[in-house]
Amino acid sequence: MTTKRVTSTTYFYLLSLTLLFLFMDSSTLLAVQQGAKEAVDSGITSGDVFEFVLTAGYLVGVFILLPWVVYTNTKEKLSVNASGTGTTNIDLSEEERNDRTAMILDEIEKKLSPFQEEGQDLVTITKGSQARFVKKGIDYIQQNLQPTDPDLISRVEEFIGVYEDRTKRFFTGSKWIIGCSIGTGIFFTYMAGISTFIFIHFLGLVFYFLSSRTPLYILEKRMKLFGGGNSMFGAIFSGLFIGAGAKHYNIYSDGRKERDYSSEFTGGAVFFLIIIVVAMFLGFLAAALGVVNFLMNYMNNALIPEKPESWYTKNFAQN
Protein backbone atom coordinates (compact mmCIF):
# COMPACT_ATOMS: atom_id res chain seq x y z
CA MET A 1 0.00 0.00 0.00
CA THR A 2 1.36 3.43 -0.88
CA THR A 3 1.24 6.25 1.63
CA LYS A 4 1.10 9.97 1.14
CA ARG A 5 4.25 11.91 1.99
CA VAL A 6 4.08 13.97 5.17
CA THR A 7 4.94 17.16 3.26
CA SER A 8 1.90 16.76 1.02
CA THR A 9 -0.81 17.08 3.66
CA THR A 10 -2.76 20.28 4.21
CA TYR A 11 -2.35 19.91 7.97
CA PHE A 12 1.41 19.71 7.66
CA TYR A 13 1.59 22.97 5.72
CA LEU A 14 -0.55 24.63 8.41
CA LEU A 15 1.78 23.43 11.13
CA SER A 16 4.81 24.47 9.09
CA LEU A 17 3.50 28.03 8.82
CA THR A 18 2.99 28.06 12.58
CA LEU A 19 6.57 27.00 13.16
CA LEU A 20 7.90 29.56 10.68
CA PHE A 21 5.96 32.18 12.56
CA LEU A 22 7.84 31.07 15.66
CA PHE A 23 11.18 31.44 13.79
CA MET A 24 12.08 27.78 14.00
CA ASP A 25 15.15 26.36 12.31
CA SER A 26 14.18 24.81 8.95
CA SER A 27 16.65 21.95 9.39
CA THR A 28 14.82 20.91 12.58
CA LEU A 29 11.50 20.93 10.74
CA LEU A 30 12.93 18.70 8.01
CA ALA A 31 14.24 16.31 10.63
CA VAL A 32 10.76 15.96 12.12
CA GLN A 33 9.27 15.40 8.67
CA GLN A 34 11.82 12.72 7.88
CA GLY A 35 11.26 11.02 11.24
CA ALA A 36 7.50 11.00 10.74
CA LYS A 37 7.92 9.62 7.20
CA GLU A 38 10.14 6.81 8.48
CA ALA A 39 7.47 5.92 11.05
CA VAL A 40 4.82 5.83 8.32
CA ASP A 41 6.97 3.76 5.95
CA SER A 42 7.83 1.28 8.71
CA GLY A 43 4.28 -0.09 8.64
CA ILE A 44 3.14 1.24 12.04
CA THR A 45 0.33 3.29 10.51
CA SER A 46 -2.37 2.45 8.00
CA GLY A 47 -3.30 5.90 6.74
CA ASP A 48 -3.24 9.65 6.88
CA VAL A 49 -4.89 9.97 10.31
CA PHE A 50 -1.93 8.44 12.07
CA GLU A 51 0.39 10.51 9.89
CA PHE A 52 -1.29 13.72 10.99
CA VAL A 53 -1.48 12.73 14.67
CA LEU A 54 2.17 11.71 14.70
CA THR A 55 3.39 14.89 13.01
CA ALA A 56 1.15 17.19 15.04
CA GLY A 57 2.23 15.48 18.25
CA TYR A 58 5.89 16.17 17.65
CA LEU A 59 5.50 19.66 16.18
CA VAL A 60 2.85 21.05 18.51
CA GLY A 61 3.85 19.08 21.60
CA VAL A 62 7.62 19.50 21.50
CA PHE A 63 8.06 22.93 19.92
CA ILE A 64 5.03 24.84 21.23
CA LEU A 65 3.56 23.22 24.34
CA LEU A 66 6.71 21.75 25.96
CA PRO A 67 8.26 25.22 26.63
CA TRP A 68 4.91 26.36 28.04
CA VAL A 69 4.69 23.33 30.35
CA VAL A 70 8.29 23.80 31.52
CA TYR A 71 7.61 27.50 32.19
CA THR A 72 4.45 26.67 34.17
CA ASN A 73 6.22 24.04 36.26
CA THR A 74 9.11 26.35 37.10
CA LYS A 75 6.93 29.39 37.86
CA GLU A 76 4.09 27.73 39.80
CA LYS A 77 5.93 28.10 43.09
CA LEU A 78 5.08 31.17 45.13
CA SER A 79 7.47 33.91 46.19
CA VAL A 80 9.18 33.79 49.57
CA ASN A 81 6.94 34.20 52.60
CA ALA A 82 6.09 37.68 53.77
CA SER A 83 8.32 38.81 56.59
CA GLY A 84 7.90 42.55 56.69
CA THR A 85 11.39 43.06 55.28
CA GLY A 86 12.83 43.65 51.85
CA THR A 87 12.03 46.06 49.03
CA THR A 88 8.54 47.50 48.78
CA ASN A 89 6.58 49.86 46.61
CA ILE A 90 8.13 53.15 47.76
CA ASP A 91 5.11 55.15 46.60
CA LEU A 92 2.94 53.66 49.36
CA SER A 93 3.08 54.18 53.07
CA GLU A 94 3.05 51.25 55.50
CA GLU A 95 -0.65 51.77 56.19
CA GLU A 96 -1.47 51.93 52.46
CA ARG A 97 0.47 48.72 51.82
CA ASN A 98 -1.41 46.94 54.59
CA ASP A 99 -4.76 48.24 53.28
CA ARG A 100 -3.97 47.09 49.76
CA THR A 101 -2.91 43.70 51.08
CA ALA A 102 -6.19 43.33 52.95
CA MET A 103 -8.14 44.25 49.81
CA ILE A 104 -6.32 41.64 47.70
CA LEU A 105 -6.75 38.94 50.36
CA ASP A 106 -10.48 39.68 50.61
CA GLU A 107 -10.81 39.35 46.82
CA ILE A 108 -8.88 36.06 46.87
CA GLU A 109 -11.23 34.71 49.55
CA LYS A 110 -14.29 35.72 47.50
CA LYS A 111 -13.03 33.86 44.44
CA LEU A 112 -12.24 30.58 46.22
CA SER A 113 -14.78 27.76 46.67
CA PRO A 114 -16.39 27.52 50.14
CA PHE A 115 -16.71 24.23 52.03
CA GLN A 116 -17.27 23.08 55.59
CA GLU A 117 -14.99 20.94 57.69
CA GLU A 118 -15.73 20.03 61.31
CA GLY A 119 -18.27 22.83 61.50
CA GLN A 120 -15.87 25.46 60.18
CA ASP A 121 -16.47 27.54 57.06
CA LEU A 122 -13.36 27.30 54.89
CA VAL A 123 -12.33 28.06 51.30
CA THR A 124 -10.25 26.09 48.85
CA ILE A 125 -9.08 25.92 45.23
CA THR A 126 -11.18 23.83 42.84
CA LYS A 127 -10.48 25.54 39.49
CA GLY A 128 -7.49 26.67 37.47
CA SER A 129 -8.69 30.29 37.39
CA GLN A 130 -8.68 30.33 41.19
CA ALA A 131 -5.17 28.90 41.34
CA ARG A 132 -3.89 31.55 38.92
CA PHE A 133 -5.56 34.37 40.84
CA VAL A 134 -4.11 33.20 44.18
CA LYS A 135 -0.67 32.84 42.59
CA LYS A 136 -0.71 36.33 41.07
CA GLY A 137 -2.19 37.91 44.21
CA ILE A 138 0.29 36.38 46.63
CA ASP A 139 3.20 37.20 44.33
CA TYR A 140 2.08 40.84 44.15
CA ILE A 141 1.81 41.04 47.93
CA GLN A 142 5.18 39.40 48.48
CA GLN A 143 7.09 41.36 45.87
CA ASN A 144 5.46 44.80 46.14
CA LEU A 145 3.68 45.27 49.44
CA GLN A 146 5.48 43.35 52.21
CA PRO A 147 2.69 43.87 54.80
CA THR A 148 3.68 44.43 58.42
CA ASP A 149 0.36 43.68 60.13
CA PRO A 150 0.72 40.26 61.90
CA ASP A 151 -2.88 39.31 61.10
CA LEU A 152 -2.35 40.02 57.39
CA ILE A 153 0.92 38.07 57.36
CA SER A 154 -0.91 35.15 58.99
CA ARG A 155 -3.66 35.29 56.34
CA VAL A 156 -1.05 35.38 53.57
CA GLU A 157 0.61 32.28 55.01
CA GLU A 158 -2.77 30.50 55.20
CA PHE A 159 -3.45 31.16 51.52
CA ILE A 160 0.08 30.05 50.68
CA GLY A 161 -0.64 26.77 52.47
CA VAL A 162 -3.91 26.31 50.56
CA TYR A 163 -2.22 27.07 47.23
CA GLU A 164 0.75 24.75 47.80
CA ASP A 165 -1.49 21.91 48.92
CA ARG A 166 -4.10 22.20 46.18
CA THR A 167 -1.71 22.79 43.26
CA LYS A 168 0.65 19.92 44.11
CA ARG A 169 0.98 17.81 40.97
CA PHE A 170 0.85 14.02 40.72
CA PHE A 171 1.87 11.85 37.77
CA THR A 172 -1.30 10.31 36.31
CA GLY A 173 0.07 9.12 32.97
CA SER A 174 0.87 5.61 31.83
CA LYS A 175 4.18 3.97 32.71
CA TRP A 176 3.53 1.69 29.75
CA ILE A 177 3.62 4.69 27.40
CA ILE A 178 6.92 5.84 28.90
CA GLY A 179 8.41 2.35 28.61
CA CYS A 180 7.22 1.95 25.01
CA SER A 181 8.57 5.38 24.05
CA ILE A 182 11.97 4.67 25.59
CA GLY A 183 12.11 1.27 23.92
CA THR A 184 11.14 2.69 20.53
CA GLY A 185 13.77 5.41 20.81
CA ILE A 186 16.48 2.92 21.79
CA PHE A 187 15.49 0.59 18.94
CA PHE A 188 15.67 3.31 16.29
CA THR A 189 18.91 4.63 17.75
CA TYR A 190 20.37 1.13 17.46
CA MET A 191 19.10 0.69 13.91
CA ALA A 192 19.87 4.15 12.48
CA GLY A 193 22.16 5.84 15.00
CA ILE A 194 21.65 9.11 16.82
CA SER A 195 19.81 11.70 14.76
CA THR A 196 17.91 14.94 15.23
CA PHE A 197 14.65 13.06 15.10
CA ILE A 198 15.70 10.76 17.96
CA PHE A 199 16.49 13.83 20.03
CA ILE A 200 13.05 15.27 19.23
CA HIS A 201 11.46 11.91 20.04
CA PHE A 202 12.92 11.91 23.55
CA LEU A 203 11.84 15.53 24.01
CA GLY A 204 8.35 14.27 23.17
CA LEU A 205 8.73 11.72 25.96
CA VAL A 206 9.75 14.47 28.39
CA PHE A 207 6.70 16.44 27.28
CA TYR A 208 4.44 13.42 27.89
CA PHE A 209 5.80 12.98 31.42
CA LEU A 210 5.44 16.67 32.36
CA SER A 211 2.01 17.03 30.77
CA SER A 212 0.81 13.98 32.75
CA ARG A 213 1.35 15.74 36.09
CA THR A 214 -2.11 16.64 37.39
CA PRO A 215 -2.88 19.23 40.12
CA LEU A 216 -4.63 17.81 43.17
CA TYR A 217 -7.82 19.83 42.66
CA ILE A 218 -8.21 18.46 39.10
CA LEU A 219 -7.33 14.95 40.22
CA GLU A 220 -10.06 15.03 42.88
CA LYS A 221 -12.66 16.10 40.32
CA ARG A 222 -11.58 13.34 37.98
CA MET A 223 -11.75 10.71 40.71
CA LYS A 224 -15.30 11.79 41.61
CA LEU A 225 -16.41 11.62 37.98
CA PHE A 226 -14.62 8.47 36.82
CA GLY A 227 -13.33 6.79 39.97
CA GLY A 228 -10.07 4.86 40.16
CA GLY A 229 -9.02 1.87 38.13
CA ASN A 230 -6.10 0.55 36.17
CA SER A 231 -4.64 2.20 33.11
CA MET A 232 -6.25 1.26 29.81
CA PHE A 233 -2.80 0.66 28.31
CA GLY A 234 -1.83 -1.53 31.23
CA ALA A 235 -4.97 -3.60 30.66
CA ILE A 236 -4.11 -3.98 26.96
CA PHE A 237 -0.59 -5.24 27.63
CA SER A 238 -1.74 -7.47 30.48
CA GLY A 239 -4.22 -9.11 28.12
CA LEU A 240 -1.54 -9.61 25.47
CA PHE A 241 0.91 -11.15 27.95
CA ILE A 242 -1.79 -13.48 29.25
CA GLY A 243 -2.58 -14.54 25.69
CA ALA A 244 1.10 -15.15 24.98
CA GLY A 245 1.34 -17.50 27.97
CA ALA A 246 -1.73 -19.59 27.14
CA LYS A 247 -1.18 -23.36 27.27
CA HIS A 248 -2.28 -25.68 24.44
CA TYR A 249 -3.10 -29.38 24.73
CA ASN A 250 -3.84 -32.23 22.35
CA ILE A 251 -6.59 -34.48 23.64
CA TYR A 252 -6.77 -37.97 22.14
CA SER A 253 -9.73 -40.32 21.83
CA ASP A 254 -8.44 -42.56 24.61
CA GLY A 255 -8.51 -39.62 27.05
CA ARG A 256 -4.79 -38.86 27.01
CA LYS A 257 -3.85 -35.20 27.22
CA GLU A 258 -0.53 -33.94 25.89
CA ARG A 259 1.03 -30.45 25.79
CA ASP A 260 1.16 -29.01 22.25
CA TYR A 261 4.42 -27.07 22.45
CA SER A 262 4.42 -26.32 18.73
CA SER A 263 1.08 -24.49 18.93
CA GLU A 264 2.21 -22.70 22.09
CA PHE A 265 5.37 -21.51 20.38
CA THR A 266 3.45 -20.31 17.31
CA GLY A 267 0.79 -18.58 19.39
CA GLY A 268 3.41 -17.02 21.67
CA ALA A 269 5.38 -15.72 18.69
CA VAL A 270 2.26 -14.12 17.22
CA PHE A 271 1.40 -12.41 20.50
CA PHE A 272 5.02 -11.30 20.87
CA LEU A 273 4.93 -9.65 17.44
CA ILE A 274 1.62 -7.98 18.31
CA ILE A 275 3.15 -6.65 21.55
CA ILE A 276 6.11 -5.21 19.61
CA VAL A 277 3.83 -3.49 17.07
CA VAL A 278 1.56 -2.08 19.78
CA ALA A 279 4.58 -0.91 21.81
CA MET A 280 6.10 0.89 18.81
CA PHE A 281 2.73 2.41 17.93
CA LEU A 282 2.28 3.78 21.46
CA GLY A 283 5.93 4.78 21.66
CA PHE A 284 5.59 7.10 18.69
CA LEU A 285 2.32 8.49 20.05
CA ALA A 286 3.82 9.69 23.35
CA ALA A 287 4.08 13.32 22.19
CA ALA A 288 0.55 13.27 20.72
CA LEU A 289 -0.86 11.79 23.94
CA GLY A 290 1.05 14.52 25.76
CA VAL A 291 -1.00 17.10 23.84
CA VAL A 292 -4.18 15.41 25.11
CA ASN A 293 -2.80 15.44 28.66
CA PHE A 294 -1.92 19.12 28.30
CA LEU A 295 -5.53 19.92 27.43
CA MET A 296 -6.73 18.04 30.53
CA ASN A 297 -4.06 19.06 33.04
CA TYR A 298 -2.75 22.47 31.94
CA MET A 299 -5.25 24.21 29.71
CA ASN A 300 -6.95 26.05 32.60
CA ASN A 301 -3.89 26.63 34.79
CA ALA A 302 -0.93 27.16 32.46
CA LEU A 303 0.85 30.40 33.36
CA ILE A 304 1.53 33.27 30.98
CA PRO A 305 4.48 35.61 31.70
CA GLU A 306 3.09 38.66 33.45
CA LYS A 307 4.52 41.09 35.97
CA PRO A 308 2.66 41.32 39.31
CA GLU A 309 2.20 45.06 38.71
CA SER A 310 0.36 44.35 35.45
CA TRP A 311 -1.86 41.83 37.20
CA TYR A 312 -2.83 44.35 39.88
CA THR A 313 -3.57 47.08 37.31
CA LYS A 314 -5.78 44.72 35.31
CA ASN A 315 -7.75 43.38 38.28
CA PHE A 316 -7.95 46.32 40.68
CA ALA A 317 -6.63 49.65 39.46
CA GLN A 318 -8.99 49.79 36.47
CA ASN A 319 -12.11 48.90 38.49
Buried (B, 14 or more C-beta within 10 A) or exposed (E): EEBEBBBEBEBBEEBBEBBEEEEBEEEBBEBBBBBBBBBBEEEBBEEBEBBBBBBBBBBBBBBBBBEBBEBBBEEBEBBEEBEEEEEBBEEBEBEEBBBBBBEBBEBBBEBBEEEEEEEEEEBBBBBBEBBBBBBBBBBBBBBBBBBBBEEBBEBBEBBBEBBEEBBBBEEBBBEBBBBBBBBBBEBBBEEEEEBBBBBBBBBBBBBBBBBBBBBBBBBBBBEEEEEEEEBEBBEBBEEBEEBBEEEBEEEEEEEEEEEBEEBBEEBBEEBEEEBBEBBBBBBBBBBBBBBBBBEBBBEBBBBEEEEBEEBBEEBBEEE
